[in-house]
Amino acid sequence: MKRIDWNTLDEPGRDAALARPAQSRAEPLREGVEAIVADVRARGDVALRELTERYDGASLDALSVSDDEFAAAEARLAPELKAAVREAASRIESFHRAAAPTAVSVETAPGVRVERVLRPIRRVGLYVPAGGAPLPSTAIMLGVPAVIAGCREVVLCTPVQANGRCDDAVLYAAKATGVNRVFKLGGAQAIAAMAYGTDTVPRCDKLFGPGNAWVTEAKLQVAGDPAGAAIDMPAGPSEVLVIADADADARFVAADLLSQAEHGPDSQVLLVSPSADLLDRVADEVERQRLALPRAEVAAKALGESRLVLVSDLAQAVEVSNRYAPEHLIIQTADPRALLDDIESAGSIFLGEWTPESVGDYCSGSNHVLPTYGYARSYSGVSVASFQKQVTVQELSADGLRNIGPCAAILAEAEQLEAHRRAVTLRLAAMDAVA
């Protein structure tokens, strides 16, 4: 891990210190995704079968997961894993129901009522990766809020294995959240299928979920096409920033850093501390723990783009964190909540030494589909609101229009929009004529 003394750097040096690994949108990737998307749009299910055989090594008779396949997947799973899925889903549902948007009705002036009503997005598509490792937790994180939001149709795509089956835990997690329509599709072809529709896969209004560079590029392409589909957020590799003081447990900090580093070689982890001694201890502990990991080599590659940042105090550590805007922010200090009000940009925050980021990934109740790559400055993580539209309604009585109509007419005249002004003044004149 690269060691940095924040206070020895000028502004360009600080920008470089917090730079993320470059995301590739190289021409071959863009062109490759464009070709896949165009093929799926032109040939539909035929293209999906061919692409699945080419990239996943599976020859499929049916693209959708059958009831028998759901049942077989459930039967193969260990009881303790099924119980853990249900337990996690229950907590995630509790939090997301409590945090869901509510309708609002306000009288902004006598006779003027303005409301906000909530409408679910009609059909949504969920993507659950299974490349480096299957992610049943993502099926829970996406399925639960989609069902709470009341989406009329929820479909899910997840890559198929060479044996023609999807991951058992992903299927069970989908079913447990109420998502029953799953397709054996991965990669850019899955995104194209959900964005544009085929004979088998329905066209979706909005797409959700993480994925590799091909999936991310496909999401960006379909989101930029008026005939395509909206997406949840821009995505990048997983990341964590830890703020820790001198008394933090180096073992815990190292474990938290490695929990993100093992995601993939392009993941990034940062430790920011006013204690040089802690940085030394954590660096040693990271290497000791890394060697015991099954994904030790993956973590080693990620650590090559990671940082140990020495700052003057915790206030400066918060400044560094806000500048970086991490997907995950862990605060391991004597009084972590004391820093919370000053945190401006983070996807999700974990307070105290007993709050590993892993619980947010799985079962605390928050959502783990979060903005990465600095997008936490302007985006929020997935929630029930992500699956809904917030529609405003206004209703005026005659007295209400008398009360606010002149205001609208003056503003319309200032903007030189005469038809706008007359839409109000004609009504006011009609009222005066009756009176």
N, C-alpha and C positions, 0 to 999 in steps of 0.2 A: 504494500500500500504506500502511495506517495505521501511524504510528509511535507506539510506546508505551514509556514508561519504567516498568518493573515496580515499582521501589521508590518511586514517587510515588503508587501506587494503594492504596486500602484494599481490604478483602476483597470487597465488592460490585463494586468497580471491576475487580478481577482476574477475577472471574467473568465480567463483561461483556467484558473484553478477550479471553477465551478462548471466548466464545460462538460456536457454529457458526451458519451461516445456518439459519433456521427451516425445518424440513421440513413441508410442507403435508399435513395429513390433514383438509383442509377437507371440509365436508359434501358438496359436489358430487363430490369425488374418491371419498369413501367410497361414496356412493350410486351413482356410475357403475360402480365396481368390483363392488359388490353386484349390480347389474343384470346385468353381464356374467357373473359367476359363476353366478347363478341361471339365466340363459339357457342356458349351456353344460350345467348339470346337467339342465335340463328337456329340451333339444332336441339335445344331443350334437353329432354331426358336422354336422348341418344348421346349427346356430348357429355352429359354427366356420367353416364356409364363408362364411356371411353376414358375420360379423365380420371375417374376413380380407379380403373384398372391400371392406367399408366402410372399414377402417382402413389396409390395405396396398395397396388398388387391384388386387388379384390375384384372378382367378376360377379356382378350383382344381377339377380333376377328382379328383385324389388328394391327400390330406393328407400322405402319407408320401413320403420321397425314395426313388426307385427305384435299383436297381443301375446302370442306364444313366445316371442323373443323377449318381451318384457318379463314374462313369467319365468323364463329360463334364467335370465340374468339375476332376478331376485333370488331364485333358488340356489344359485352358485355363490352368492355372497355370504360372508360370515355374519352371524346374528349380531355381533358387537358392532360391525361396521354399519349395518342397517339401523341399529339403534342410535348410533352416533349421527347418522344423516338425519333421522327424525328429530333428534334432540336439537341439532344445530338449526334445522328448518323452523322449529318451534320458536327459538329465541329470535331468529331473524324476522319471523313474522310478527312477533310481539313488538319489536322495535319499529319496524317499518309501518305497522298499523298506527302506532302512536305518533309517528313522525309524518304521516301522510298529510298532504294539503287538505284544507277544509274550505267549504263554500263560504262566501262572505256577502253580506247585504248591508249597505250603508245609505242613509239618507244624507246626501251631501248638501242639500238645501231643501226648504219646504217644498214638497211635491216633486222632488227629484230623487229617484232611487237608483243606485248603481250596485250591481251585483257581480260576483265572480262565481261562475259555475264550472264544475269539473267534468270533463268528458274523456273517457279512455281512448287511447289510440286503437283503432279498430283491429288491426292485425300487425303483430310484431314478430320479428325473427331473432332468435337467440343463437349465438355461436359459442360452442364449448370446445376449446382445443383439446387435443389428445396426442400431440406430437412427442415432445420431450417427456411428458408425463400426463396422464389423464387428470382432468380437473373436475371431479364431481362437485366440489365446492362452488364452482362457477355456475353450474346448473341450478344450485340452490339460490345463489345470490341474484340470478337473473329471473328465475321462475317465480320466486316468492313475491317480489314487488309487482311483476306483471299480472299475476293472479289477483293480488289485492287491488290493483288499479282498475280491474274489471275489463281488461282487454278481451274482446270477443273471441279472438283466435290467437293462440300462441304456438309458434312452431319452433323447433330446435334442430340445428344441424350439428353433428359431431363426426369426426373422422372414423372411418371403418378400418378394422384390422384386416390383415391378409386372410384371416379365416372367415371373413364375411360378417363378423360381429362387431358391434360397438362396445366400448368399455362397459362392463357390468355395473360398476358403481355410478357412472354417469347416467345410465338408463334408469337405475333405481332412484337416483336423486331427482331426475326430471319427473318421474311418476309421482314421487312423494310430494312434490310441490304442485301437482295438478297439471303438469304439461304432458300430454299424452301423444302428441304428434311429433315424432322424431324421425329425422332423415339421416341416412348413412352417408353423409357428405362432409368433406373437409376442404380447407384451402380456399383459394380465390373462387373456385367453381361453386362452393356452397354460398358464398356471399352473392355471387351473380344470380344464382337460382332464387334466393330469397328476395333480391332486389327487383328482379324482372319477372319472375314466375316461369314455370314450365307446366307441362300437362300434369305433373305429379306434385311439384312444390308450389304452394301458393305465393303470389306476389305480396310482399310485406311493405308496410308503410314506414317502418323504422327498424333498424338493425342494432343489436347490442352484442357486446362481448369482445374479449381480447383475442389475439392471435399473432402469428409470426409476421414477417415482413410482407409476405404475399397476401395474407388476410388483411393486414393494415392498409396496404396499397389498394386492394380491391374495395375496401370500405371508403377510402378517400375518393376513388374514381366514381363509384355509384352515387356518393353523396353530392358530387359535383355535377351530376346529370339530372336535369329536371324530370326525366323519365325514370330515374332510379329511386333510391330510398334515403331517408334521413339516417344519421348514425348517432350513437350515444355521445361520443367524444373522440377527439384525436387520441391516438395511443402510441406508446413507446415502450421500451424495456422497463421492467420492474426496478424500483429504487427505494432506498431508505436513507434517511439522515438521522443520526442519533446525537442529541445534545446531552452531555454527561459532565458531572463535576468530579472533583478529586476523590470523593468517597464512593463513587459508583463501583459496582462489582464488575471487574474486568471480564469475568466469565460470562456474565449475562450480556454485557455489551457485545462481546465477540460473537456469542451465539446469535444475537439479533442481526448483526452484520452478515453473518454467514447464511442466515435464513433467506436473505434476499440474493446474496451472491450465487447461491446454488440454483437460482431460477434459470440463468442462462449466461453465456459469456459476455453478453452486452448489457447485463444488469450493472447497476452502480450503487456503491454504498459509501457513505461519508460519516465520519465521526468528528464532531466539533466540540472542543473542550478547552477550558482555561488551564488545564493541568497537563504539563508535559509528561509527568510521571504516568498518568493514566494512559496517555497515548502510547507510551512505551509498553506498558503492561498489556494493553489490548492488542497491540501488534503481535506480541509474543503469543498471546492466547488464541488469536485468530489462526495463526499457523498451526498451533498444537491441535486445535479442534478440527481444522480443515482436513488434516491428514486422516482423521477417523471417518470422514464422510464418504458415502458411496459416490457422490458427485464431486469429489475433491478436485478433479481437473477442471470441471466447469467452473467451480468457485474460484480456482486459481486464475483463470482467464478474466473473470469479472473483477477480481481484486486488482488486476493490473490497471484498471481504469478508476480505482477507488482512491479515497483521500483521507488522511488524518490531518485535521486542521486545528492549529493552535491559535486561540484567541485570548484577549486580555481578560475578559470576564463573561458572565452568562448573558448579559445584555448584548454584547457583541455577538455571542453565539446565536442569539435570536435574530439579529440583523443578517447574519450569514444564511440562516435557515430561510428567512423570508425572501432573500435574494435568490436562493436556489429553488424555492417552492417545491418541496419534495412530495412524492406520492404518499409515502409513509414518513411520519415524524415521531420519533421516540424521545421522550424526555426523562432521563434517569438522573435526577438531581435530588437534593435533600427536600426541596419544596417544589415539585414540578408544576403544581397548579398555579403557583405564583407567576409563572412565565406565560400561562395560557392566554391572557388577555392581549398580550403583545404579539401573538402569532397571527399573521395576516394571511398566509398562503400555505396550505398543506391539504393533501387529499384526505388524510385521516391521521389523528393524533393519539398517541399512546402514552399515558401518564404513569410514571413510577416504575420501580424495579420489578414489580410483580405483574406487569402488563406487557408481555411479549407481543410483537406484531402478529405472531402466528394466530393468536386468538381472534384477531380481526379478520384474518384470512378465512377462518373456519366457523366460529361459533359464538362470538360475543354478542352478535346481533346487528352490528354495523355491516355495511356493504363493502366488499373488497374490489369491486370494479371501480377504479379510481383514475383520475387524470394523472398522467405521467409526463415526463420530458418537459417540465416547467408549466404545463397547462393548468396546474393547480392555481395559478395566478388568476385564472378567469373561468375555470370549469369546476363543477362539483362532481362528486361520485354519483353512481347510479342510485336512484331512490324511487319510491312510488311516483313522485312527480315526473320522473323521466318517461313514464309510460302514460302520462296524461296530458291533455291540453287544458289550459286555463282560459276560459272564454268569459269575456265581460258582457254584461247585459245592462241596459239603462232603460228606465221607464219614467216618463214625465206626465204629470197631470197638466191641465191648462194653466193652473196657478204656477206650477213648476216652470213651465216655459216662460211665463211672465217674469218669473224671478231671475232666470239665468239667460233668457233669450237675448236681451240687449248686450250682455257681455260677449256672447258668441258673434253677434252681428258686428260689433266694433272690431273684434279680432279678425273676422273674415274680411272686412273692409281694409284693414291694415295690410293684409296679405294679397289684396287685389283679387279676391276670389268672389266675384259678384253673385254667382249662383249659390254659393254657400250662404252668403248673407241673406239672399232672398228666400231661401228655404226656411229661414227663421222669421224674417220680417213679414212674409205673406201670411204666416200663421198668426202672428201677433195682430196684424191688420184685420184678419178674419174674426179674431176674438173681439176687437174693438167694435167691429160692425154689428156683431150680435148684441153686444152690450148697449 
